[in-house]
Amino acid sequence: MYDQAFKAKDSKPTSTDLYNAACSWALAGDAKKAFAYLDRATMAGWDNPAHVKQDADLRGLHSDKRWAPMLQKLEATVAKTEANLNQPLKRELEGIYTTDQGVRSKVDSVRKKFGMKSPQWDALMAEMRTIDERNTKRVTEIIDQYGWPGKNLVGRMGSLTAFLVIQHADAPVQQKYLPMMREAAAKGELAKGNLALLEDRVLVRQGKPQIYGSQLRTNPDTQKMEFSPIEDEAHVDERRSAVGLEPIAVYAKRFGLDYAPPQK
């Protein structure tokens, strides 16, 4: 399906599209096509070596002789593109990204294997809280020193990392830095889609309807996932599109939900 889509006349695949195609081919067992798409993703601007190294979708490629050269090319391309950034700070944020996402990569396997009422689940949640507290302390120190660590200072991934840490922080931290993040997004230093997720999370924590439909909850009666209330739900896709988010029906499928917003 990716191959077919990319052949369309109006196809303009992003680096993320190409990377996701590589992941799909890796999972399908076609290393040749997976590496070809990883190369195309690199040339299109894919800039996240840390994610490539820990992405479970690509584990089947690690023993291939093409793995190390691919990583070297990716890292060299990113280094050339980001030569004028604050490299020490960028590397520090890459390390923080690895810890933030690394512990979260264990969630699905622990939930499926042991359940959410197990000692293993409790241990994972405790580990996550410890990592989040440590990362929040350091990232807020960085923000207080430099202002928002945006694309021009630490690159897209550095800015994403700072967002993730604030997104996983306590409510007072989120509310404190939200105005700064709005300014950063307006200047192009933070992805508008990232800001939208935090806007929703803050609203939901305040007991208010969310704007972009990014936050879900477990229904206490059915124990099934559902969207937290959405303001003006019929027009949610228009707001999502404006900040670069996929249609909400597509997003819902990530959580195993069949959903369509109400008619306008």
C-alpha positions in Angstrom: 0.0 0.0 0.0 2.9 2.4 0.7 4.4 1.5 -2.6 1.2 2.2 -4.4 0.6 5.5 -2.6 4.1 6.8 -3.4 3.6 6.1 -7.1 0.6 8.4 -7.3 1.1 11.6 -9.3 0.3 13.9 -6.4 2.3 11.9 -3.9 4.6 14.0 -1.8 5.8 11.6 1.0 7.4 13.1 4.0 10.4 11.7 5.7 8.0 10.2 8.3 6.0 8.5 5.6 9.1 7.0 4.1 10.3 5.9 7.5 7.0 4.2 8.3 7.2 2.4 5.0 10.6 1.1 6.0 9.2 -0.1 9.3 6.4 -1.9 7.5 8.8 -3.7 5.1 11.1 -4.6 8.0 8.1 -6.2 9.8 7.1 -7.9 6.5 10.6 -9.5 6.3 11.9 -7.6 3.3 15.2 -6.1 4.4 16.1 -4.9 1.0 13.0 -2.7 0.7 13.3 -1.6 4.3 16.8 -0.3 3.8 15.9 1.4 0.6 13.1 3.3 2.3 15.4 4.2 5.3 17.8 5.7 2.7 15.0 7.7 1.1 13.8 8.8 4.5 17.3 10.0 5.4 17.5 12.0 2.1 14.1 13.4 2.7 15.2 14.8 6.1 14.5 12.1 8.7 16.5 13.3 11.7 15.9 10.9 14.6 18.8 8.4 14.9 17.9 7.7 18.5 14.5 6.5 17.5 15.9 4.3 14.7 18.2 2.6 17.2 15.4 1.6 19.6 12.5 1.1 17.3 11.2 -2.4 17.8 9.9 -2.5 14.2 13.5 -2.5 12.9 15.0 -5.0 15.3 15.0 -7.6 12.5 17.5 -5.5 10.6 20.1 -5.1 13.4 22.1 -8.2 12.4 22.1 -7.2 8.7 25.5 -6.0 7.4 23.7 -2.9 6.0 22.6 -1.7 9.5 25.8 0.0 10.7 26.4 1.8 7.4 22.8 3.0 7.3 23.1 4.4 10.8 26.5 6.1 9.9 24.9 7.7 6.9 21.9 8.9 8.8 24.0 10.3 11.7 26.4 12.0 9.2 23.5 13.6 7.3 21.9 14.9 10.4 25.2 16.2 11.8 25.8 18.1 8.5 22.3 19.6 8.5 22.5 20.6 12.2 26.1 21.7 12.3 25.2 25.2 13.6 23.1 23.9 16.5 24.1 23.8 20.2 25.6 20.3 19.9 26.2 19.5 23.6 22.6 20.5 24.4 21.3 18.6 21.4 23.1 15.4 22.5 21.9 15.8 26.1 18.3 16.1 24.9 18.8 13.0 22.7 19.8 11.1 25.8 16.7 12.4 27.6 14.6 11.3 24.6 16.0 7.8 24.8 15.1 7.4 28.5 11.6 9.0 28.1 10.6 6.8 25.2 12.6 3.7 26.3 10.5 3.1 29.4 7.3 3.8 27.5 8.3 1.2 24.9 7.8 -1.5 27.6 4.2 -0.6 28.4 2.4 -2.8 25.8 4.5 -5.9 26.5 4.1 -5.6 30.2 0.4 -4.9 30.0 -0.2 -7.9 27.6 2.0 -10.3 29.6 1.2 -9.4 33.2 -1.8 -7.1 33.2 -2.3 -3.7 34.8 -2.9 -5.1 38.3 0.4 -6.9 38.5 3.6 -6.2 40.5 5.4 -6.0 37.1 3.1 -3.2 36.0 3.5 -1.3 39.3 7.3 -1.6 39.0 7.2 -0.2 35.5 5.0 2.7 36.5 7.4 3.5 39.4 10.3 3.4 37.0 8.4 5.7 34.7 7.7 8.2 37.4 11.3 8.3 38.5 12.5 8.9 35.0 9.9 11.5 34.3 10.8 13.4 37.5 14.5 13.4 36.7 13.8 14.5 33.1 11.4 17.2 34.1 13.9 18.6 36.5 16.6 18.8 33.9 14.5 20.0 31.0 12.9 22.8 33.1 16.4 23.9 34.0 17.3 24.1 30.3 14.1 26.0 29.5 14.8 28.5 32.3 18.3 29.0 31.0 17.8 29.2 27.3 14.1 29.8 26.8 12.2 27.2 24.8 14.8 24.9 23.2 13.5 25.2 19.6 14.6 24.0 16.2 17.1 26.7 15.7 18.9 25.9 19.0 18.7 22.1 19.2 16.9 20.9 16.1 13.5 19.3 15.6 14.2 16.3 17.8 15.5 18.5 20.6 12.4 20.6 20.6 10.3 17.4 20.4 12.1 16.0 23.4 11.4 19.0 25.5 7.7 18.8 24.5 7.5 15.1 25.5 9.0 15.8 28.9 6.6 18.7 29.6 3.7 16.6 28.2 4.6 13.9 30.8 5.1 16.3 33.7 2.7 17.3 36.4 -0.1 19.8 35.8 1.6 22.8 37.4 4.7 22.3 35.2 2.5 22.1 32.1 0.6 25.2 32.9 3.7 27.1 33.7 5.4 26.5 30.3 2.3 26.4 28.1 2.4 30.2 27.3 6.1 29.9 26.3 5.3 26.9 24.1 2.5 28.8 22.4 5.0 31.5 21.5 7.5 28.9 20.3 4.9 27.3 18.0 3.9 30.7 16.6 7.6 31.2 15.7 8.0 27.8 14.1 10.3 26.6 16.9 7.9 23.9 18.1 5.5 21.8 16.0 1.9 23.1 16.2 0.7 19.5 16.5 2.8 19.0 19.6 1.4 22.1 21.2 -2.1 20.9 20.3 -1.6 17.7 22.4 -0.5 19.7 25.4 -3.4 22.1 25.0 -5.8 19.1 25.2 -4.0 17.5 28.1 -4.2 20.7 30.2 -7.9 21.2 29.4 -8.8 17.6 30.3 -6.9 17.9 33.6 -9.0 21.0 34.3 -12.2 19.1 33.6 -12.9 21.0 30.4 -13.6 19.7 26.9 -10.5 19.2 24.7 -10.1 21.0 21.4 -8.2 18.5 19.1 -9.4 15.1 20.4 -6.0 13.8 21.3 -6.9 12.6 24.8 -8.6 9.3 25.6 -9.7 7.7 28.8 -10.9 4.3 30.1 -14.7 4.2 30.6 -15.2 3.2 34.3 -18.3 1.2 33.5 -17.2 -0.6 30.3 -13.5 -0.5 30.9 -13.1 0.4 27.2 -11.1 3.3 25.7 -13.1 6.4 24.6 -12.4 10.0 23.8 -12.6 12.5 26.6 -15.3 15.1 25.8 -14.4 17.2 22.7 -15.6 20.8 22.2 -17.5 21.4 19.0 -16.9 17.8 18.0 -18.4 18.1 14.5 -15.5 20.4 13.5 -12.6 18.6 15.3 -11.0 17.4 12.0 -10.8 21.0 10.7 -8.9 22.0 13.8 -6.7 18.9 13.6 -5.9 19.6 10.0 -4.9 23.2 10.8 -2.1 22.0 13.1 -1.0 19.0 11.0 -2.7 16.2 12.9 -4.3 13.3 11.0 -8.1 12.8 10.9 -9.5 11.7 14.2 -11.0 8.5 12.7 -7.4 7.5 11.7 -6.1 8.5 15.1 -8.8 6.4 16.8 -7.8 3.3 15.0 -4.4 3.5 16.8 -6.4 2.6 19.9 -8.6 0.0 18.3 -11.6 2.3 18.1 -14.0 2.7 15.2 -15.0 6.4 15.5 -16.4 9.1 13.3 -17.1 12.7 14.5 -20.8 13.7 14.4 -22.2 15.3 11.3 -21.8 19.0 11.0 
